[in-house]
Amino acid sequence: MAAISGKDGSVETTSGSGGGDGAQAEITGWTFNTTSNNPSWASSTSPGFKKRVAGVKDGSGSISGKYNSANAIFDTLEVGVTVTLTLKVNATNFYAVPAIIDSFNIEVDMDNGDVVGWTADFSTNGEWTEPA
């Protein structure tokens, strides 16, 4: 398998409200962290060692971007809103993630005049699909 550059990454959103859905403009990056709570135990069949069983999966992540007044990102990634995120690695590899927006942060730097940036944190809300 060849390495893949992040330059082709993007994020698309689908929400129940319809506001701001579709490809999101000015995305600068995203992360998706998946976990499993693999319960452990010791028994007479594994003296001195723990065994594990695959447990319940969970996930969280964040999206970051630059403010674009023509893009309704604030309508879609509003705190507490349920949304489906399509986190694209490239055109053919993506995660489809039902999520709830946990927080939305905006950063305005008046000292340096940097471009206004934002981040949104999310938690998964059910089963997600992974790239094939």
N, C-alpha and C positions, 0 to 999 in steps of 0.2 A: 504494500500500500504506500502510495506517495504522500508526502506531507501536504497539508492544505493550508493556504494562507487565509488569515482572517479578513482580508480586504473585501471579500465577497459576502461577508455576513450582513444580516439585516434582521428586522423584527416586523412582524405583521400582527395586528390585533383584531379580534372579533369580540364585541360585547353585546349585551342584550339591548343597550340603548341605541346602538348604531352610530353614535357620535364619535368621529375620529377613527373609525375602523379602517382597516387596510394597511398598506405599507406605511411605516412611520418614517418621517424625514429626519435627517440629522442625527441618526443613532451613531454613537461613537464606540459602543461596546456592550456586551452582555455576558452574564455568567449564569450557569445553571448547576446547582450542587444537589446531587442525589444521595440519599442515605438509606440504610436499612437497620432496624434495631435488632440485630441478630442475638436473640436470647441465648445465654450459656448456662451450662450445668455440669456438675461432676457426678459421677456415679461409679458403681462397682465395676462397670465395663471399661472405665477409663481412669484407673487409679492415678492420682497425681496430675491429671490433665483435664482440661475443660473440653466439652463438646458444644457445638452450636447448631442452631437451625435458622434458616433464613426467616426473617420476620417481616414486619410491615414496612413498606417503602414510604419515604417522605422526600420532599424536595423544596428548595427555595432558591432564590437567585436575585439578580438585579439587572437593570437596564440603565444605561446612561446615554445622554445625548446633549445636544445644544439646542437652545430655544429657537424656534422658528415660528413667527406669528401667523404664518399661513397654514401651520399644522396644528390640528386640534388634539395634541397629545394629552393636554390637561383634561379633556372630556373623557378620554378612554382610560387613562391611568389614574383615576381618582381613587383616593383612599377608601377601602371597603368595597370597591366594585369588583364583581366577578367578571373575568375576561378570559378568553382563550388566546394564548400567546403562541405564535409560530416563530420559534427562535431558529433562524436560518444560519447554518455554517456556510453554505453556498446554495446555488439554485436547486441542487438535488438532495442535499443532506440537511435535515431539520428535525427539531423536536416540536411536537404539538402538545402544549401544556395548558390544561385548565388551571386557572390561578385566581387568587384574591390579592389585590394590591394592599400591602401592609403599610407602606409609607411612600411619600413623594416629597423629594427635597429639591429646592431650587437654590442656585448659588449665583449671587450677583457680587462681583468684585469691583467696587468703586475706586479702589486705589490704583489698580493696574488697567482697568477698563477691559478686562478679558471678556470674551464672548460668554453670555449667560448660559450656564450649564444646569442640568438637572439629573437626578437619579431616582429610580423607582425600585423599591424592594417588593418581592412577591413571595407567596407560599403556594405550593401546589394544592389543588382542590380536586383530588381524584386521580385517575389513571392517566399517565401521559404516554405518548408514543415516541420512540427513538428512531434515529436514522436506520434504514435497512442495511 
